[in-house]
């Protein structure tokens, strides 16, 4: 762990790392040992906060007893909502741990830009992801279109949010924020006008209770 951290510091050209994650939990090493080593890095000033990735509720509990865990990163989207039911979000909320969802737009599905498996490059790993294969693709595309239909009833319309994919990302981001307040942090790209506008709008948009219920009622795939 220390060697990996030192290598990262050297590559980044910095003297410390703010949030240092373990990607992912090593089943061969007790989490207490791993977090203990990370705690030593905190004491040495090499890192400031500790994060875990794809850890179970039980593992989070054990890790937090060794040293406070600041953040947990796991996949969370309309397609992957396990953290809602397996105790992970509840554990994070109870312990005051921030939750950082990755692939909140369903690995690109909710952008609206993916209409066919042929839209992927030949070496894109999503070609082998069941979500984007065969009948699953058609069913998931229908789910995306259903979600898109709600645009006309959202506040996105009043903001003239009509760049492809923007408003879907905003709605999903707002749903995350409504789910657990400030404990869930969603990130968006600011490399384009769409990304910048999405990041700004999600701060002002509100996701109604009715809309939240409709989103949660959607089947995950």
C-alpha positions as CSV (number, residue, x, y, z in Angstrom):
1,X,0.0,0.0,0.0
2,X,2.7,2.5,0.9
3,X,4.7,1.6,-2.2
4,X,1.6,2.2,-4.4
5,X,1.0,5.5,-2.7
6,X,4.6,6.7,-3.1
7,X,4.4,5.7,-6.8
8,X,1.2,7.8,-7.2
9,X,2.7,10.8,-5.5
10,X,5.7,10.6,-7.8
11,X,3.6,10.3,-11.0
12,X,1.4,13.2,-9.9
13,X,4.2,15.4,-8.7
14,X,2.6,16.2,-5.4
15,X,3.5,15.7,-1.8
16,X,0.1,14.4,-0.7
17,X,-3.2,13.0,-2.0
18,X,-6.5,14.3,-0.7
19,X,-8.7,11.2,-1.1
20,X,-6.9,7.9,-1.6
21,X,-9.1,4.9,-2.6
22,X,-8.6,1.2,-2.4
23,X,-9.7,-0.1,-5.8
24,X,-11.1,-2.7,-5.0
25,X,-11.3,-4.7,-1.8
26,X,-8.7,-7.5,-1.9
27,X,-10.5,-10.7,-0.7
28,X,-7.1,-12.2,0.3
29,X,-6.2,-9.4,2.7
30,X,-8.3,-8.5,5.8
31,X,-9.8,-5.0,5.4
32,X,-8.5,-4.1,8.8
33,X,-4.9,-4.6,7.6
34,X,-5.5,-2.6,4.5
35,X,-7.2,0.3,6.2
36,X,-4.6,0.2,9.0
37,X,-1.9,0.7,6.3
38,X,-3.9,3.6,4.9
39,X,-4.2,5.1,8.3
40,X,-0.4,5.1,8.6
41,X,-0.3,7.0,5.3
42,X,-2.7,9.6,6.9
43,X,-0.4,9.9,9.9
44,X,2.6,10.3,7.6
45,X,0.9,13.1,5.7
46,X,0.9,11.2,2.5
47,X,-2.9,11.2,2.2
48,X,-5.7,13.2,3.9
49,X,-8.8,10.9,3.6
50,X,-9.5,7.3,3.0
51,X,-11.9,5.9,0.4
52,X,-13.1,2.4,-0.5
53,X,-14.6,1.1,-3.7
54,X,-17.3,-1.6,-4.2
55,X,-17.2,-2.6,-0.5
56,X,-20.1,-4.4,1.2
57,X,-21.9,-2.9,4.2
58,X,-20.1,-5.3,6.5
59,X,-16.7,-4.5,5.1
60,X,-17.4,-0.8,5.4
61,X,-18.4,-1.3,9.1
62,X,-15.1,-3.2,9.8
63,X,-13.0,-0.6,8.0
64,X,-14.6,2.3,9.7
65,X,-13.7,0.9,13.1
66,X,-10.0,1.0,12.2
67,X,-10.1,4.5,10.7
68,X,-12.9,6.8,9.6
69,X,-13.8,6.2,6.0
70,X,-14.5,9.4,4.1
71,X,-16.0,8.1,0.8
72,X,-17.3,4.9,-0.9
73,X,-17.4,4.5,-4.6
74,X,-19.9,2.1,-6.2
75,X,-21.9,1.8,-9.4
76,X,-25.3,3.4,-9.0
77,X,-27.8,4.1,-11.8
78,X,-31.3,3.2,-13.0
79,X,-29.8,-0.1,-14.0
80,X,-27.7,-0.8,-10.8
81,X,-29.5,0.0,-7.6
82,X,-28.2,-2.7,-5.3
83,X,-26.9,-0.2,-2.8
84,X,-30.5,0.8,-2.1
85,X,-31.3,-2.6,-0.8
86,X,-28.2,-4.3,0.4
87,X,-27.5,-1.9,3.3
88,X,-24.7,0.0,1.7
89,X,-26.4,3.5,1.4
90,X,-27.9,3.1,4.8
91,X,-24.5,2.2,6.3
92,X,-22.9,5.2,4.6
93,X,-25.6,7.6,5.8
94,X,-25.4,6.2,9.4
95,X,-21.6,6.5,9.6
96,X,-21.5,9.9,7.7
97,X,-19.6,8.4,4.7
98,X,-20.0,10.2,1.4
99,X,-21.2,8.1,-1.5
100,X,-19.7,8.6,-4.9
101,X,-21.7,6.8,-7.7
102,X,-19.8,5.8,-10.8
103,X,-21.6,5.4,-14.1
104,X,-24.6,7.3,-12.9
105,X,-25.8,7.6,-16.5
106,X,-25.8,3.8,-17.0
107,X,-22.5,3.7,-18.8
108,X,-23.7,6.2,-21.3
109,X,-27.2,4.9,-21.9
110,X,-29.0,7.9,-20.4
111,X,-27.1,10.4,-22.5
112,X,-29.5,9.5,-25.4
113,X,-26.5,9.2,-27.7
114,X,-26.5,5.4,-27.8
115,X,-29.2,4.1,-30.2
116,X,-27.6,0.9,-31.4
117,X,-24.7,-1.5,-30.4
118,X,-23.0,-0.3,-33.6
119,X,-22.5,3.1,-32.0
120,X,-19.7,1.6,-30.0
121,X,-16.1,1.5,-31.2
122,X,-14.8,-2.0,-32.1
123,X,-12.7,-2.1,-28.9
124,X,-15.4,-0.7,-26.5
125,X,-15.9,-3.1,-23.6
126,X,-19.7,-2.3,-23.6
127,X,-20.0,-4.5,-26.7
128,X,-19.6,-7.5,-24.3
129,X,-21.7,-6.0,-21.5
130,X,-25.1,-7.8,-21.2
131,X,-26.8,-4.5,-20.7
132,X,-26.0,-3.6,-24.3
133,X,-26.5,-7.0,-26.0
134,X,-29.4,-8.6,-27.9
135,X,-32.8,-8.2,-26.4
136,X,-31.5,-6.5,-23.4
137,X,-30.4,-3.5,-25.5
138,X,-33.9,-3.1,-27.0
139,X,-35.6,-3.3,-23.5
140,X,-33.1,-0.8,-22.0
141,X,-33.5,1.6,-24.9
142,X,-37.2,1.6,-24.3
143,X,-36.5,2.4,-20.7
144,X,-34.4,5.3,-21.7
145,X,-37.1,6.6,-24.1
146,X,-39.7,6.3,-21.3
147,X,-37.4,8.4,-19.0
148,X,-36.9,10.9,-21.8
149,X,-40.6,11.4,-22.2
150,X,-40.7,13.0,-18.8
151,X,-38.7,15.9,-20.1
152,X,-41.8,17.8,-21.0
153,X,-42.9,17.7,-17.4
154,X,-39.6,18.7,-15.8
155,X,-38.1,22.0,-15.0
156,X,-35.5,21.3,-17.6
157,X,-37.9,22.6,-20.2
158,X,-38.1,26.0,-18.5
159,X,-34.3,26.2,-18.6
160,X,-34.3,25.6,-22.4
161,X,-32.2,22.5,-21.9
162,X,-32.3,20.9,-25.3
163,X,-28.8,19.7,-26.1
164,X,-28.9,15.9,-26.7
165,X,-28.3,14.0,-23.5
166,X,-28.0,17.1,-21.2
167,X,-31.4,17.0,-19.5
168,X,-31.4,13.2,-18.9
169,X,-28.2,13.7,-17.0
170,X,-29.6,16.6,-15.0
171,X,-32.7,14.6,-14.0
172,X,-30.7,11.6,-12.9
173,X,-28.3,13.8,-11.0
174,X,-31.3,15.5,-9.2
175,X,-32.7,12.1,-8.4
176,X,-29.5,11.2,-6.7
177,X,-29.4,14.4,-4.7
178,X,-33.0,13.9,-3.6
179,X,-32.3,10.3,-2.6
180,X,-29.8,11.2,0.1
181,X,-29.2,14.9,0.3
182,X,-25.6,16.0,0.4
183,X,-24.3,12.5,1.1
184,X,-24.3,11.5,-2.6
185,X,-21.9,13.3,-4.9
186,X,-22.5,13.0,-8.6
187,X,-19.9,14.2,-11.0
188,X,-20.3,15.4,-14.6
189,X,-17.9,16.4,-17.3
190,X,-17.3,20.1,-17.9
191,X,-15.4,19.5,-21.2
192,X,-18.4,20.6,-23.2
193,X,-21.2,23.2,-23.1
194,X,-23.5,20.3,-22.2
195,X,-21.4,19.3,-19.2
196,X,-21.0,22.8,-17.9
197,X,-24.7,23.6,-18.2
198,X,-25.7,20.3,-16.6
199,X,-23.4,20.9,-13.7
200,X,-24.9,24.4,-13.1
201,X,-28.5,23.4,-13.6
202,X,-28.5,20.5,-11.2
203,X,-28.0,22.9,-8.4
204,X,-31.2,24.8,-9.1
205,X,-33.5,22.0,-10.3
206,X,-35.9,20.2,-8.0
207,X,-37.1,16.6,-8.6
208,X,-40.7,16.3,-7.4
209,X,-41.7,13.5,-5.0
210,X,-44.0,12.1,-7.7
211,X,-41.1,12.0,-10.2
212,X,-38.9,10.3,-7.7
213,X,-41.5,7.6,-7.2
214,X,-41.8,7.1,-10.9
215,X,-38.1,6.7,-11.3
216,X,-37.8,4.3,-8.4
217,X,-40.6,2.2,-9.8
218,X,-38.7,1.6,-13.0
219,X,-37.2,-1.9,-13.2
220,X,-33.5,-2.2,-13.1
221,X,-31.7,-4.2,-15.8
